[in-house]
Amino acid sequence: MKKERVVYHFYPYEGNVLNAKREISFEIKLSSRMILDEICFNWNKKMLEEKINSSIQKGNKEDFEKVRERYLQYIWE
């Protein structure tokens, strides 16, 4: 019985080369989104607290009421 031979010929590829990207897992996407949401929440809450404190110091009741309504959404659970 004769043995078979396989001969390979390599030719250079002349088309565009595609680079495959590895997808980020769902867990990493979710945790990064939650971290960013927490950072934004804390920053917005801090800014509203500063606005409330400045309106109290200035004695501006209208600004206090406006900011207070927005701030209540942050402390409501």
Secondary structure, 3 states (H helix, E strand, C coil): CCCCCCCCCCCCCCCCCCCCCCCCCHHHHHHHHHHHHHHHHHHHHHHHHHHHHHHHHHCCHHHHHHHHHHHHHHHCC
